[in-house]
Amino acid sequence: MRSLRTGAVGLVALGALLVLAAPAGAQQLIDAGGGAGNGSGGVAFVAFALMVFAIGFALFFMDRVRRRSNDDERR
């Protein structure tokens, strides 16, 4: 019974995620190829660089939290 409930909650969450993510996938937030001389390529590069650093920081932070929890378990 519990696994059925967990599965149902998972399906509802997946459905909600798909419904909420659909509008974001249909839009191009930054147009990197809009034309020469308008600076849109620079904006796209800065956005990409910020995204790469944010993902790297998140991975570093999650690894640090994992290592701390492993150290606490060993004590």
PDB file of N, CA, C and O in Angstrom:
ATOM      1  N   MET A   1       0.828  -1.197   0.000  1.00  0.00           N
ATOM      2  CA  MET A   1       0.000   0.000   0.000  1.00  0.00           C
ATOM      3  C   MET A   1       0.869   1.255   0.000  1.00  0.00           C
ATOM      4  O   MET A   1       0.594   2.221  -0.713  1.00  0.00           O
ATOM      5  N   ARG A   2       1.927   1.219   0.820  1.00  0.00           N
ATOM      6  CA  ARG A   2       2.796   2.396   0.900  1.00  0.00           C
ATOM      7  C   ARG A   2       3.541   2.636  -0.411  1.00  0.00           C
ATOM      8  O   ARG A   2       3.707   3.782  -0.830  1.00  0.00           O
ATOM      9  N   SER A   3       3.990   1.559  -1.059  1.00  0.00           N
ATOM     10  CA  SER A   3       4.710   1.717  -2.322  1.00  0.00           C
ATOM     11  C   SER A   3       3.780   2.244  -3.415  1.00  0.00           C
ATOM     12  O   SER A   3       4.213   2.985  -4.297  1.00  0.00           O
ATOM     13  N   LEU A   4       2.520   1.868  -3.359  1.00  0.00           N
ATOM     14  CA  LEU A   4       1.544   2.376  -4.315  1.00  0.00           C
ATOM     15  C   LEU A   4       1.359   3.879  -4.139  1.00  0.00           C
ATOM     16  O   LEU A   4       1.294   4.625  -5.115  1.00  0.00           O
ATOM     17  N   ARG A   5       1.276   4.314  -2.884  1.00  0.00           N
ATOM     18  CA  ARG A   5       1.129   5.739  -2.595  1.00  0.00           C
ATOM     19  C   ARG A   5       2.374   6.503  -3.039  1.00  0.00           C
ATOM     20  O   ARG A   5       2.263   7.587  -3.611  1.00  0.00           O
ATOM     21  N   THR A   6       3.562   5.946  -2.779  1.00  0.00           N
ATOM     22  CA  THR A   6       4.807   6.595  -3.177  1.00  0.00           C
ATOM     23  C   THR A   6       4.886   6.694  -4.699  1.00  0.00           C
ATOM     24  O   THR A   6       5.319   7.712  -5.238  1.00  0.00           O
ATOM     25  N   GLY A   7       4.473   5.645  -5.379  1.00  0.00           N
ATOM     26  CA  GLY A   7       4.464   5.666  -6.840  1.00  0.00           C
ATOM     27  C   GLY A   7       3.502   6.703  -7.389  1.00  0.00           C
ATOM     28  O   GLY A   7       3.810   7.389  -8.363  1.00  0.00           O
ATOM     29  N   ALA A   8       2.339   6.819  -6.768  1.00  0.00           N
ATOM     30  CA  ALA A   8       1.348   7.804  -7.209  1.00  0.00           C
ATOM     31  C   ALA A   8       1.862   9.221  -6.997  1.00  0.00           C
ATOM     32  O   ALA A   8       1.695  10.081  -7.861  1.00  0.00           O
ATOM     33  N   VAL A   9       2.489   9.464  -5.849  1.00  0.00           N
ATOM     34  CA  VAL A   9       3.051  10.790  -5.588  1.00  0.00           C
ATOM     35  C   VAL A   9       4.156  11.094  -6.594  1.00  0.00           C
ATOM     36  O   VAL A   9       4.265  12.220  -7.079  1.00  0.00           O
ATOM     37  N   GLY A  10       4.970  10.097  -6.906  1.00  0.00           N
ATOM     38  CA  GLY A  10       6.026  10.284  -7.894  1.00  0.00           C
ATOM     39  C   GLY A  10       5.480  10.619  -9.274  1.00  0.00           C
ATOM     40  O   GLY A  10       6.015  11.489  -9.962  1.00  0.00           O
ATOM     41  N   LEU A  11       4.427   9.939  -9.678  1.00  0.00           N
ATOM     42  CA  LEU A  11       3.820  10.227 -10.976  1.00  0.00           C
ATOM     43  C   LEU A  11       3.197  11.615 -11.022  1.00  0.00           C
ATOM     44  O   LEU A  11       3.312  12.317 -12.027  1.00  0.00           O
ATOM     45  N   VAL A  12       2.543  12.012  -9.946  1.00  0.00           N
ATOM     46  CA  VAL A  12       1.952  13.352  -9.891  1.00  0.00           C
ATOM     47  C   VAL A  12       3.057  14.408  -9.941  1.00  0.00           C
ATOM     48  O   VAL A  12       2.919  15.415 -10.637  1.00  0.00           O
ATOM     49  N   ALA A  13       4.145  14.186  -9.212  1.00  0.00           N
ATOM     50  CA  ALA A  13       5.260  15.142  -9.213  1.00  0.00           C
ATOM     51  C   ALA A  13       5.899  15.224 -10.596  1.00  0.00           C
ATOM     52  O   ALA A  13       6.231  16.314 -11.063  1.00  0.00           O
ATOM     53  N   LEU A  14       6.073  14.082 -11.250  1.00  0.00           N
ATOM     54  CA  LEU A  14       6.645  14.078 -12.597  1.00  0.00           C
ATOM     55  C   LEU A  14       5.725  14.800 -13.572  1.00  0.00           C
ATOM     56  O   LEU A  14       6.197  15.572 -14.407  1.00  0.00           O
ATOM     57  N   GLY A  15       4.441  14.566 -13.482  1.00  0.00           N
ATOM     58  CA  GLY A  15       3.482  15.254 -14.347  1.00  0.00           C
ATOM     59  C   GLY A  15       3.491  16.756 -14.127  1.00  0.00           C
ATOM     60  O   GLY A  15       3.451  17.531 -15.083  1.00  0.00           O
ATOM     61  N   ALA A  16       3.545  17.167 -12.860  1.00  0.00           N
ATOM     62  CA  ALA A  16       3.582  18.600 -12.562  1.00  0.00           C
ATOM     63  C   ALA A  16       4.865  19.227 -13.097  1.00  0.00           C
ATOM     64  O   ALA A  16       4.843  20.341 -13.621  1.00  0.00           O
ATOM     65  N   LEU A  17       5.975  18.521 -12.966  1.00  0.00           N
ATOM     66  CA  LEU A  17       7.243  19.033 -13.476  1.00  0.00           C
ATOM     67  C   LEU A  17       7.196  19.199 -14.988  1.00  0.00           C
ATOM     68  O   LEU A  17       7.671  20.203 -15.517  1.00  0.00           O
ATOM     69  N   LEU A  18       6.636  18.233 -15.677  1.00  0.00           N
ATOM     70  CA  LEU A  18       6.538  18.331 -17.133  1.00  0.00           C
ATOM     71  C   LEU A  18       5.630  19.476 -17.566  1.00  0.00           C
ATOM     72  O   LEU A  18       5.931  20.184 -18.527  1.00  0.00           O
ATOM     73  N   VAL A  19       4.535  19.655 -16.864  1.00  0.00           N
ATOM     74  CA  VAL A  19       3.602  20.728 -17.215  1.00  0.00           C
ATOM     75  C   VAL A  19       4.225  22.087 -16.941  1.00  0.00           C
ATOM     76  O   VAL A  19       4.067  23.011 -17.739  1.00  0.00           O
ATOM     77  N   LEU A  20       4.933  22.221 -15.823  1.00  0.00           N
ATOM     78  CA  LEU A  20       5.530  23.505 -15.480  1.00  0.00           C
ATOM     79  C   LEU A  20       6.764  23.826 -16.317  1.00  0.00           C
ATOM     80  O   LEU A  20       7.066  24.998 -16.544  1.00  0.00           O
ATOM     81  N   ALA A  21       7.481  22.802 -16.779  1.00  0.00           N
ATOM     82  CA  ALA A  21       8.705  23.038 -17.543  1.00  0.00           C
ATOM     83  C   ALA A  21       8.434  23.275 -19.027  1.00  0.00           C
ATOM     84  O   ALA A  21       9.302  23.800 -19.725  1.00  0.00           O
ATOM     85  N   ALA A  22       7.284  22.912 -19.516  1.00  0.00           N
ATOM     86  CA  ALA A  22       6.987  23.038 -20.944  1.00  0.00           C
ATOM     87  C   ALA A  22       7.089  24.477 -21.455  1.00  0.00           C
ATOM     88  O   ALA A  22       7.691  24.684 -22.509  1.00  0.00           O
ATOM     89  N   PRO A  23       6.539  25.478 -20.775  1.00  0.00           N
ATOM     90  CA  PRO A  23       6.666  26.847 -21.301  1.00  0.00           C
ATOM     91  C   PRO A  23       8.118  27.335 -21.355  1.00  0.00           C
ATOM     92  O   PRO A  23       8.476  28.078 -22.269  1.00  0.00           O
ATOM     93  N   ALA A  24       8.943  26.941 -20.414  1.00  0.00           N
ATOM     94  CA  ALA A  24      10.330  27.385 -20.421  1.00  0.00           C
ATOM     95  C   ALA A  24      11.094  26.758 -21.574  1.00  0.00           C
ATOM     96  O   ALA A  24      12.005  27.386 -22.113  1.00  0.00           O
ATOM     97  N   GLY A  25      10.754  25.554 -21.964  1.00  0.00           N
ATOM     98  CA  GLY A  25      11.430  24.906 -23.071  1.00  0.00           C
ATOM     99  C   GLY A  25      11.035  25.478 -24.420  1.00  0.00           C
ATOM    100  O   GLY A  25      11.756  25.299 -25.402  1.00  0.00           O
ATOM    101  N   ALA A  26       9.914  26.156 -24.483  1.00  0.00           N
ATOM    102  CA  ALA A  26       9.433  26.696 -25.747  1.00  0.00           C
ATOM    103  C   ALA A  26       9.991  28.077 -26.039  1.00  0.00           C
ATOM    104  O   ALA A  26       9.741  28.627 -27.111  1.00  0.00           O
ATOM    105  N   GLN A  27      10.736  28.643 -25.113  1.00  0.00           N
ATOM    106  CA  GLN A  27      11.237  30.000 -25.293  1.00  0.00           C
ATOM    107  C   GLN A  27      12.751  29.988 -25.422  1.00  0.00           C
ATOM    108  O   GLN A  27      13.432  29.120 -24.876  1.00  0.00           O
ATOM    109  N   GLN A  28      13.251  30.944 -26.138  1.00  0.00           N
ATOM    110  CA  GLN A  28      14.693  31.141 -26.214  1.00  0.00           C
ATOM    111  C   GLN A  28      14.965  32.421 -25.438  1.00  0.00           C
ATOM    112  O   GLN A  28      14.684  33.522 -25.911  1.00  0.00           O
ATOM    113  N   LEU A  29      15.512  32.261 -24.245  1.00  0.00           N
ATOM    114  CA  LEU A  29      15.669  33.407 -23.358  1.00  0.00           C
ATOM    115  C   LEU A  29      16.738  34.373 -23.842  1.00  0.00           C
ATOM    116  O   LEU A  29      16.572  35.587 -23.721  1.00  0.00           O
ATOM    117  N   ILE A  30      17.841  33.849 -24.392  1.00  0.00           N
ATOM    118  CA  ILE A  30      18.920  34.697 -24.877  1.00  0.00           C
ATOM    119  C   ILE A  30      19.234  34.272 -26.304  1.00  0.00           C
ATOM    120  O   ILE A  30      19.570  33.114 -26.553  1.00  0.00           O
ATOM    121  N   ASP A  31      19.125  35.195 -27.227  1.00  0.00           N
ATOM    122  CA  ASP A  31      19.395  34.909 -28.627  1.00  0.00           C
ATOM    123  C   ASP A  31      20.847  35.259 -28.925  1.00  0.00           C
ATOM    124  O   ASP A  31      21.200  36.435 -29.008  1.00  0.00           O
ATOM    125  N   ALA A  32      21.689  34.239 -29.085  1.00  0.00           N
ATOM    126  CA  ALA A  32      23.108  34.467 -29.305  1.00  0.00           C
ATOM    127  C   ALA A  32      23.424  34.773 -30.762  1.00  0.00           C
ATOM    128  O   ALA A  32      24.517  35.260 -31.053  1.00  0.00           O
ATOM    129  N   GLY A  33      22.527  34.512 -31.669  1.00  0.00           N
ATOM    130  CA  GLY A  33      22.822  34.720 -33.081  1.00  0.00           C
ATOM    131  C   GLY A  33      21.948  35.772 -33.711  1.00  0.00           C
ATOM    132  O   GLY A  33      21.643  35.684 -34.900  1.00  0.00           O
ATOM    133  N   GLY A  34      21.538  36.759 -32.957  1.00  0.00           N
ATOM    134  CA  GLY A  34      20.601  37.766 -33.441  1.00  0.00           C
ATOM    135  C   GLY A  34      21.123  38.623 -34.569  1.00  0.00           C
ATOM    136  O   GLY A  34      20.335  39.103 -35.385  1.00  0.00           O
ATOM    137  N   GLY A  35      22.382  38.823 -34.641  1.00  0.00           N
ATOM    138  CA  GLY A  35      22.945  39.650 -35.705  1.00  0.00           C
ATOM    139  C   GLY A  35      24.280  40.209 -35.261  1.00  0.00           C
ATOM    140  O   GLY A  35      24.588  40.244 -34.069  1.00  0.00           O
ATOM    141  N   ALA A  36      25.051  40.636 -36.203  1.00  0.00           N
ATOM    142  CA  ALA A  36      26.391  41.143 -35.889  1.00  0.00           C
ATOM    143  C   ALA A  36      26.307  42.548 -35.291  1.00  0.00           C
ATOM    144  O   ALA A  36      25.558  43.400 -35.768  1.00  0.00           O
ATOM    145  N   GLY A  37      27.080  42.764 -34.254  1.00  0.00           N
ATOM    146  CA  GLY A  37      27.206  44.108 -33.707  1.00  0.00           C
ATOM    147  C   GLY A  37      26.205  44.502 -32.653  1.00  0.00           C
ATOM    148  O   GLY A  37      26.291  45.617 -32.139  1.00  0.00           O
ATOM    149  N   ASN A  38      25.254  43.647 -32.297  1.00  0.00           N
ATOM    150  CA  ASN A  38      24.280  44.062 -31.283  1.00  0.00           C
ATOM    151  C   ASN A  38      24.619  43.551 -29.886  1.00  0.00           C
ATOM    152  O   ASN A  38      23.891  43.845 -28.938  1.00  0.00           O
ATOM    153  N   GLY A  39      25.704  42.795 -29.734  1.00  0.00           N
ATOM    154  CA  GLY A  39      26.155  42.368 -28.407  1.00  0.00           C
ATOM    155  C   GLY A  39      25.441  41.172 -27.832  1.00  0.00           C
ATOM    156  O   GLY A  39      25.688  40.811 -26.682  1.00  0.00           O
ATOM    157  N   SER A  40      24.564  40.545 -28.587  1.00  0.00           N
ATOM    158  CA  SER A  40      23.819  39.421 -28.027  1.00  0.00           C
ATOM    159  C   SER A  40      24.713  38.210 -27.806  1.00  0.00           C
ATOM    160  O   SER A  40      24.434  37.401 -26.921  1.00  0.00           O
ATOM    161  N   GLY A  41      25.774  38.062 -28.583  1.00  0.00           N
ATOM    162  CA  GLY A  41      26.704  36.955 -28.370  1.00  0.00           C
ATOM    163  C   GLY A  41      27.433  37.097 -27.046  1.00  0.00           C
ATOM    164  O   GLY A  41      27.695  36.103 -26.369  1.00  0.00           O
ATOM    165  N   GLY A  42      27.764  38.329 -26.672  1.00  0.00           N
ATOM    166  CA  GLY A  42      28.427  38.578 -25.387  1.00  0.00           C
ATOM    167  C   GLY A  42      27.517  38.271 -24.213  1.00  0.00           C
ATOM    168  O   GLY A  42      27.956  37.708 -23.210  1.00  0.00           O
ATOM    169  N   VAL A  43      26.269  38.634 -24.333  1.00  0.00           N
ATOM    170  CA  VAL A  43      25.301  38.351 -23.265  1.00  0.00           C
ATOM    171  C   VAL A  43      25.139  36.843 -23.102  1.00  0.00           C
ATOM    172  O   VAL A  43      25.069  36.341 -21.980  1.00  0.00           O
ATOM    173  N   ALA A  44      25.080  36.128 -24.209  1.00  0.00           N
ATOM    174  CA  ALA A  44      24.948  34.678 -24.145  1.00  0.00           C
ATOM    175  C   ALA A  44      26.183  34.053 -23.501  1.00  0.00           C
ATOM    176  O   ALA A  44      26.065  33.115 -22.713  1.00  0.00           O
ATOM    177  N   PHE A  45      27.365  34.570 -23.833  1.00  0.00           N
ATOM    178  CA  PHE A  45      28.590  34.035 -23.239  1.00  0.00           C
ATOM    179  C   PHE A  45      28.615  34.274 -21.736  1.00  0.00           C
ATOM    180  O   PHE A  45      28.964  33.372 -20.975  1.00  0.00           O
ATOM    181  N   VAL A  46      28.252  35.468 -21.302  1.00  0.00           N
ATOM    182  CA  VAL A  46      28.242  35.774 -19.866  1.00  0.00           C
ATOM    183  C   VAL A  46      27.219  34.898 -19.148  1.00  0.00           C
ATOM    184  O   VAL A  46      27.500  34.390 -18.063  1.00  0.00           O
ATOM    185  N   ALA A  47      26.043  34.716 -19.733  1.00  0.00           N
ATOM    186  CA  ALA A  47      25.018  33.852 -19.119  1.00  0.00           C
ATOM    187  C   ALA A  47      25.514  32.412 -19.026  1.00  0.00           C
ATOM    188  O   ALA A  47      25.302  31.742 -18.015  1.00  0.00           O
ATOM    189  N   PHE A  48      26.175  31.938 -20.084  1.00  0.00           N
ATOM    190  CA  PHE A  48      26.706  30.576 -20.067  1.00  0.00           C
ATOM    191  C   PHE A  48      27.796  30.435 -19.014  1.00  0.00           C
ATOM    192  O   PHE A  48      27.824  29.449 -18.277  1.00  0.00           O
ATOM    193  N   ALA A  49      28.698  31.419 -18.938  1.00  0.00           N
ATOM    194  CA  ALA A  49      29.773  31.361 -17.947  1.00  0.00           C
ATOM    195  C   ALA A  49      29.203  31.362 -16.522  1.00  0.00           C
ATOM    196  O   ALA A  49      29.669  30.606 -15.670  1.00  0.00           O
ATOM    197  N   LEU A  50      28.211  32.197 -16.266  1.00  0.00           N
ATOM    198  CA  LEU A  50      27.582  32.220 -14.943  1.00  0.00           C
ATOM    199  C   LEU A  50      26.926  30.885 -14.624  1.00  0.00           C
ATOM    200  O   LEU A  50      26.997  30.413 -13.489  1.00  0.00           O
ATOM    201  N   MET A  51      26.292  30.275 -15.615  1.00  0.00           N
ATOM    202  CA  MET A  51      25.646  28.992 -15.402  1.00  0.00           C
ATOM    203  C   MET A  51      26.688  27.911 -15.087  1.00  0.00           C
ATOM    204  O   MET A  51      26.478  27.085 -14.200  1.00  0.00           O
ATOM    205  N   VAL A  52      27.804  27.919 -15.812  1.00  0.00           N
ATOM    206  CA  VAL A  52      28.854  26.926 -15.571  1.00  0.00           C
ATOM    207  C   VAL A  52      29.414  27.088 -14.161  1.00  0.00           C
ATOM    208  O   VAL A  52      29.592  26.096 -13.453  1.00  0.00           O
ATOM    209  N   PHE A  53      29.692  28.317 -13.743  1.00  0.00           N
ATOM    210  CA  PHE A  53      30.215  28.539 -12.397  1.00  0.00           C
ATOM    211  C   PHE A  53      29.193  28.178 -11.323  1.00  0.00           C
ATOM    212  O   PHE A  53      29.560  27.646 -10.275  1.00  0.00           O
ATOM    213  N   ALA A  54      27.923  28.460 -11.570  1.00  0.00           N
ATOM    214  CA  ALA A  54      26.882  28.110 -10.596  1.00  0.00           C
ATOM    215  C   ALA A  54      26.763  26.597 -10.443  1.00  0.00           C
ATOM    216  O   ALA A  54      26.613  26.097  -9.328  1.00  0.00           O
ATOM    217  N   ILE A  55      26.828  25.868 -11.552  1.00  0.00           N
ATOM    218  CA  ILE A  55      26.763  24.409 -11.477  1.00  0.00           C
ATOM    219  C   ILE A  55      27.992  23.867 -10.773  1.00  0.00           C
ATOM    220  O   ILE A  55      27.884  22.964  -9.945  1.00  0.00           O
ATOM    221  N   GLY A  56      29.167  24.410 -11.094  1.00  0.00           N
ATOM    222  CA  GLY A  56      30.399  23.982 -10.431  1.00  0.00           C
ATOM    223  C   GLY A  56      30.357  24.239  -8.939  1.00  0.00           C
ATOM    224  O   GLY A  56      30.770  23.388  -8.152  1.00  0.00           O
ATOM    225  N   PHE A  57      29.860  25.410  -8.536  1.00  0.00           N
ATOM    226  CA  PHE A  57      29.738  25.726  -7.108  1.00  0.00           C
ATOM    227  C   PHE A  57      28.759  24.776  -6.428  1.00  0.00           C
ATOM    228  O   PHE A  57      29.007  24.318  -5.312  1.00  0.00           O
ATOM    229  N   ALA A  58      27.645  24.478  -7.100  1.00  0.00           N
ATOM    230  CA  ALA A  58      26.661  23.570  -6.512  1.00  0.00           C
ATOM    231  C   ALA A  58      27.256  22.179  -6.317  1.00  0.00           C
ATOM    232  O   ALA A  58      27.033  21.548  -5.283  1.00  0.00           O
ATOM    233  N   LEU A  59      28.011  21.698  -7.301  1.00  0.00           N
ATOM    234  CA  LEU A  59      28.641  20.380  -7.166  1.00  0.00           C
ATOM    235  C   LEU A  59      29.666  20.382  -6.040  1.00  0.00           C
ATOM    236  O   LEU A  59      29.739  19.428  -5.265  1.00  0.00           O
ATOM    237  N   PHE A  60      30.461  21.451  -5.943  1.00  0.00           N
ATOM    238  CA  PHE A  60      31.447  21.562  -4.877  1.00  0.00           C
ATOM    239  C   PHE A  60      30.760  21.567  -3.514  1.00  0.00           C
ATOM    240  O   PHE A  60      31.202  20.885  -2.590  1.00  0.00           O
ATOM    241  N   PHE A  61      29.684  22.335  -3.393  1.00  0.00           N
ATOM    242  CA  PHE A  61      28.971  22.445  -2.126  1.00  0.00           C
ATOM    243  C   PHE A  61      28.339  21.108  -1.737  1.00  0.00           C
ATOM    244  O   PHE A  61      28.396  20.708  -0.574  1.00  0.00           O
ATOM    245  N   MET A  62      27.729  20.410  -2.720  1.00  0.00           N
ATOM    246  CA  MET A  62      27.111  19.118  -2.410  1.00  0.00           C
ATOM    247  C   MET A  62      28.155  18.090  -1.999  1.00  0.00           C
ATOM    248  O   MET A  62      27.898  17.274  -1.114  1.00  0.00           O
ATOM    249  N   ASP A  63      29.338  18.114  -2.631  1.00  0.00           N
ATOM    250  CA  ASP A  63      30.400  17.194  -2.252  1.00  0.00           C
ATOM    251  C   ASP A  63      30.906  17.506  -0.851  1.00  0.00           C
ATOM    252  O   ASP A  63      31.216  16.596  -0.081  1.00  0.00           O
ATOM    253  N   ARG A  64      30.988  18.778  -0.524  1.00  0.00           N
ATOM    254  CA  ARG A  64      31.444  19.170   0.812  1.00  0.00           C
ATOM    255  C   ARG A  64      30.462  18.712   1.883  1.00  0.00           C
ATOM    256  O   ARG A  64      30.872  18.221   2.935  1.00  0.00           O
ATOM    257  N   VAL A  65      29.174  18.870   1.619  1.00  0.00           N
ATOM    258  CA  VAL A  65      28.149  18.419   2.564  1.00  0.00           C
ATOM    259  C   VAL A  65      28.219  16.910   2.735  1.00  0.00           C
ATOM    260  O   VAL A  65      28.087  16.402   3.848  1.00  0.00           O
ATOM    261  N   ARG A  66      28.429  16.182   1.623  1.00  0.00           N
ATOM    262  CA  ARG A  66      28.529  14.725   1.689  1.00  0.00           C
ATOM    263  C   ARG A  66      29.735  14.300   2.511  1.00  0.00           C
ATOM    264  O   ARG A  66      29.650  13.375   3.318  1.00  0.00           O
ATOM    265  N   ARG A  67      30.854  14.974   2.304  1.00  0.00           N
ATOM    266  CA  ARG A  67      32.060  14.621   3.062  1.00  0.00           C
ATOM    267  C   ARG A  67      31.884  14.905   4.549  1.00  0.00           C
ATOM    268  O   ARG A  67      32.340  14.137   5.395  1.00  0.00           O
ATOM    269  N   ARG A  68      31.224  16.007   4.857  1.00  0.00           N
ATOM    270  CA  ARG A  68      30.981  16.318   6.277  1.00  0.00           C
ATOM    271  C   ARG A  68      30.087  15.276   6.922  1.00  0.00           C
ATOM    272  O   ARG A  68      30.324  14.872   8.061  1.00  0.00           O
ATOM    273  N   SER A  69      29.061  14.835   6.205  1.00  0.00           N
ATOM    274  CA  SER A  69      28.160  13.839   6.789  1.00  0.00           C
ATOM    275  C   SER A  69      28.887  12.507   6.956  1.00  0.00           C
ATOM    276  O   SER A  69      28.645  11.791   7.928  1.00  0.00           O
ATOM    277  N   ASN A  70      29.769  12.168   6.027  1.00  0.00           N
ATOM    278  CA  ASN A  70      30.551  10.940   6.177  1.00  0.00           C
ATOM    279  C   ASN A  70      31.511  11.036   7.368  1.00  0.00           C
ATOM    280  O   ASN A  70      31.698  10.058   8.091  1.00  0.00           O
ATOM    281  N   ASP A  71      32.116  12.205   7.572  1.00  0.00           N
ATOM    282  CA  ASP A  71      33.006  12.389   8.721  1.00  0.00           C
ATOM    283  C   ASP A  71      32.247  12.304  10.041  1.00  0.00           C
ATOM    284  O   ASP A  71      32.754  11.752  11.018  1.00  0.00           O
ATOM    285  N   ASP A  72      31.019  12.856  10.069  1.00  0.00           N
ATOM    286  CA  ASP A  72      30.217  12.797  11.289  1.00  0.00           C
ATOM    287  C   ASP A  72      29.788  11.363  11.601  1.00  0.00           C
ATOM    288  O   ASP A  72      29.685  10.988  12.769  1.00  0.00           O
ATOM    289  N   GLU A  73      29.539  10.568  10.573  1.00  0.00           N
ATOM    290  CA  GLU A  73      29.143   9.174  10.786  1.00  0.00           C
ATOM    291  C   GLU A  73      30.291   8.340  11.320  1.00  0.00           C
ATOM    292  O   GLU A  73      30.076   7.393  12.077  1.00  0.00           O
ATOM    293  N   ARG A  74      31.513   8.689  10.929  1.00  0.00           N
ATOM    294  CA  ARG A  74      32.678   7.930  11.379  1.00  0.00           C
ATOM    295  C   ARG A  74      32.998   8.177  12.846  1.00  0.00           C
ATOM    296  O   ARG A  74      33.605   7.331  13.502  1.00  0.00           O
ATOM    297  N   ARG A  75      32.599   9.314  13.353  1.00  0.00           N
ATOM    298  CA  ARG A  75      32.896   9.674  14.757  1.00  0.00           C
ATOM    299  C   ARG A  75      32.021   8.980  15.718  1.00  0.00           C
ATOM    300  O   ARG A  75      32.150   9.179  16.926  1.00  0.00           O
TER     301      ARG A  75
END
